[in-house]
C-alpha cells in the first residue's frame, strides 16, 4: 500500500461523480436565496447522514457544520461550500433548470455543495489514514448576505473543539477550462462597499439656473473627480475600482431639482486602501459640493473585506492540485479578481486560501462563455471530480502525512 495520502484520490473522486451530479441537479432544480435555505439544508443533511459525522445546524441561518473525526489525533482543517442561489430567471437550456421562478444557481454554488458532500464521503472512507479532523462548512448567504460572518459568530471555528489550522474553499468558474485549478498568494478578490451620495442644492426653473444651485452638474463633477482620485491619489500596485452605476435626479425637462443621487461601489484589494478610499471620496464629494454652495451627504455601506490568500496555503493548493491532476492543469493567477467573496471573513481569522476551479463546458470558449451570475451560465459537471479530489486532497495533505 502506498504511503502517499493522495494516492487514488482522483480515481475515488471520479467514482463518486455520478452521485455528486445527482445531488447537484437536485439542488439546482430548487434554488433558494439568502440566509434561510430550508430545502437545501435538508438535502445536505440527507446527503451526509450515513457518514458518521458530528452535525450541527445554525440558529439564525440555515447552515450545516459537520465534523469528520479521523482515527488518530491531529490537527483541524476546514473546507467550505456555499449553498445559496441568485435572483435570476434561468435561461441556460439545461434539462434540470430551476423550477423556482426568479431564482437560479447562476454562480455554481450547487456544484460547491455537491463537491463538498462528495469529499466528505471520500474522506469518511479514509478515516484510518486521517490524523485529526475535518470541519465541513455548508454556508448560506454568500451572495451579499454575509453568511460566513453569521457562521463565525455562531461558533464555526469552535465547532471541532480545537483550533482550525487551515481553511480552504473552491469556486467554480467558466473563465477557465474544465478541470483546471487556479490560485494566487495574497489578494485574490476585492472588497466591495456600497457608495451612496446625495447632493443637495436648490431647485429652480430650467430657464433661470442662476436662481438655484444645480445638483446635477455638481454630481457630474463629483463622478469625474472620483475617477481622477483613483488614478492620481492611489498606488497603482494597490488599486481601487470606483463605479457609479446609477445617477438619479429630477422629474421633468424644465425643472432643476433640489437633489441628485449617485449610487455605486468601491472595490479595493487591501484594508489600508479601502479605508483611504472611503475617507478620500467622502472628502472629495463634500468639498466639491461646498465649493458650489451645495452639500453632499456620503454614506458608505461596508460590504465584504478583500479575500487574501495565505501564501503558504496557496502553495499547498498548488502542490496538492499538481499532484492530483498534473502541473499542466494548475496555474498561478497573475492578477486578482475584482469581485468580492465573504470567504474573506474566514481568511481574516485562519490561514487559508480560495482557488478557482475551471468549469467551462469543452464546447465553449472560456473567453466568451456565459459567466458566473449570467442566467445562461452552464458548468461542465465532469470538473466536479477534480473539485471533490481537491477538497479531499487538501485535508489529506494536512492530516494524512
Buried (B, 14 or more C-beta within 10 A) or exposed (E): EEEEBBEBBBEBBBBBBEBBBEBBBBBBBBBBBBBBBEBBBEBBBEBBEEBEBBBBBBEEBBBBBBBBBBEEEBBBBBBBBBBBBBEBEBEBEBEBBBEBEEBBBBBBBBBBBBBBBBBBBBBBEBBEBBBBBBBBBBBBBBBBBBBBBBBBBBEBBEBBEBEBBBBBBBBBBBBBBBBBBBBBBEBBBBBBBBBBBBBBBBBBEEEEEEEBBBBBBBBBBBBEBBEEBBEEEBEEEEBBBBBBEEBEBBEEEEEBBBBBBBBBBBBBBBEEBBEBBBEBBBEBBBEBBEEBEBBBBBEBEEBBBBBBBBEEBBBBBBBBBBBBBEEEBBBEBEEBBBBBBBBBBBBBEBBBBBBBBBBBBEEBEBEEBBBBBBBBBBBBBBBBBBBBBBBBBBBBBBBBE
